[in-house]
Amino acid sequence: MSEPLVIVGNGMAAARLVDELAKAALGRYAIAVIGDEPRLAYNRVLLSSVLAGETASHDIELRPASWWRDRGVTLKYGCLVTEIDAGRRELKIANEESISYSKLVLATGSTPLRLNVPGAGLDGVHTFRDSRDVDLLLTLAAGKKRVVVVGGGLLGLEAAYGLAKAGARVTLIHLMDRLMERQLDAPAAELLKTLVERKGIKILLNANTAALHGETRVEAIELADGRRIDADAVIFAAGIRPNTALAKEAGIAVNRGIVVDDVMQTGAPDIFALGECAEHRGICYGLVEPAYEQARVLAQHLAGAAAFYGGSVLSTNLKVSGVSVFSAGDFMGAQGCEAIVLSDIRHGTYKKLVISEGRLTGAVLVGDTGDALWYLELIRCRQPIAKIRSLMMFGRSLAIRSEAA
C-alpha cells in the first residue's frame, strides 16, 4: 500500500518534487498537493509576461491536470492549511476535515514585503507576487494610470516592465545606488538601467520611501529627501519573507526560514521543507534553481537513496524587463581575482568573467547571454581554463574549437 505523502504548497518547488518522485519512486507514495491559490501550479517567473500581454495566463501552467492525474497525485488547490499536528501526523484545512500524512513536505514559498511607512495601508497600494496580483495590475494598466513601483530588484523590474508595456505610466524607485545589486556589478547595472529606461520607465536610484499620501486612496509617494511623486497606485516589490508561520506554530525550528539539514529535513520527524520557505546552512535562496536542486535531493532521499544537498552556486539567468541578464558565482571578484571585461554600450552588451587560480569563478552578462549555461558549468565544475582563457569571452563554440585544434 502506498505511503501517504502530503506537500503543502502548489508552486514550482512542489511541481518539481512530484516530477522527481515520479522518476525515483513511482507508486511508493500516495501524493496529495495542497495549495491556497485557486489554480494549477504555474511558472511564477513568467508573471510579468502575462502582465505585459506577451503570454496568456493558462500558458504559464507548469503541467496540465492530466499530468498530475497520471502520476496519481491528488490536487487540492484553493485550500488553506491552518495547522500541523505533528504528533497525530495530521493537517487541518480551513473549512474541511483533517488530512493524514506519513511524510510531510512544506513548500509554502514566501510573501512580498510591504514597507512599514505611513500610508502603506491606503487603497491603491499593491504587491506583485502571484497571478491574483496580475489581475489587479492589468486593471491599473488598462486605465493608463500613474504607477510607482518600489524596488529595483528582479520583482520590481518585472512589475515595472509589465505595467509599462500594458499601458501604465511607470516610475520605479530603488533604495540602492544600482539596480539588482545582488546580481549585477555597477557597469552591468548601469547598462540595464539605460536599456530599461529606453522602454519608457523612469528610474530613480538612492530613493528612500518616507511616506504614502492620500485620504483613503494613495495619491502620491514622498521620498526621504523631500521629493514627491504623484501616483494613482503604488506597487511594493522590495523583497520577500519566507512563509514560516505554519511550521513555527507546530514547534518546528525557524530562523529566517524553516531550518533544514542536508536532506531537507526539519527538526521534526518526517517533515521536510524546500524552496523559498527553507533555510539551509543559514541561507534562504529565494531562487528557482536552488529549489529544483533541493527537490532532486529530497526525492532521492524519500526514494531511499543516498543524496545530500550541500548548497547552491547562486545564478540568475532571466529576461529582466525584456533584457537578457545572467550572473553566477563570485561575479564581484574577491581579492586576488582578475576580471576580463567586454563592454559595448551602444549595442547593449556587457560581459565580465572573473578568474581565480586558473578557474572561472564568476560571470556577469547583459544583453548577450547565449553562453550563460556554459559559463555556469565551468564555475560549478571548477574546470581549469588555461587553454581557453584568451577566447573564453567570445563564446563556447570558438573556445572549444580552439582547445580541440
C-alpha positions, 0 to 999 in steps of 0.5 A: 500500500502506498505511503501517504505523502502530503506537500503543502504548497502548489508552486514550482518547488512542489511541481518539481518534487512530484516530477522527481518522485515520479522518476525515483519512486513511482507508486511508493507514495500516495501524493496529495498537493495542497495549495491556497491559490485557486489554480494549477501550479504555474511558472511564477517567473513568467508573471510579468509576461502575462502582465505585459500581454506577451503570454496568456495566463493558462500558458504559464501552467507548469503541467496540465491536470492530466499530468498530475492525474497520471502520476496519481497525485491528488490536487487540492488547490484553493485550500488553506492549511491552518495547522500541523499536528505533528504528533497525530501526523495530521493537517487541518484545512480551513473549512474541511476535515483533517488530512493524514500524512506519513511524510510531510513536505512544506513548500509554502514559498514566501510573501512580498514585503510591504514597507512599514511607512505611513500610508502603506495601508491606503487603497491603491497600494499593491504587491506583485507576487502571484497571478491574483496580483496580475489581475489587479495590475492589468486593471491599473494598466488598462486605465493608463494610470500613474504607477510607482513601483518600489524596488529595483530588484528582479520583482520590481523590474518585472512589475515595472516592465509589465505595467509599462508595456500594458499601458501604465505610466511607470516610475520605479524607485530603488533604495540602492545606488544600482539596480539588482545589486545582488546580481549585477556589478555597477557597469552591468547595472548601469547598462540595464538601467539605460536599456530599461529606461529606453522602454519608457520607465523612469528610474530613480536610484538612492530613493528612500520611501518616507511616506504614502499620501492620500485620504483613503486612496494613495495619491502620491509617494514622498521620498526621504529627501523631500521629493514627491511623486504623484501616483494613482497606485503604488506597487511594493516589490522590495523583497520577500519573507519566507512563509514560516508561520505554519511550521513555527506554530507546530514547534518546528525550528525557524530562523529566517526560514524553516531550518533544514539539514542536508536532506531537507529535513526539519527538526521534526520527524518526517517533515521536510521543507524546500524552496523559498520557505527553507533555510539551509546552512543559514541561507534562504535562496529565494531562487528557482534553481536552488529549489529544483536542486533541493527537490532532486535531493529530497526525492532521492532521499524519500526514494531511499537513496543516498543524496545530500544537498550541500548548497547552491552556486547562486545564478540568475539567468532571466529576461529582466524587463525584456533584457537578457541578464545572467550572473553566477558565482563570485561575479564581484571578484574577491581579492586576488581575482582578475576580471576580463571585461567586454563592454559595448554600450551602444549595442547593449552588451556587457560581459565580465568573467572573473578568474581565480587560480586558473578557474572561472569563478564568476560571470556577469552578462547583459544583453548577450547571454547565449553562453550563460549555461556554459559559463555556469558549468565551468564555475560549478565544475571548477574546470581549469581554463588555461587553454581557453582563457584568451577566447573564453569571452567570445563564446563556447563554440570558438573556445572549444574549437580552439582547445580541440585544434 
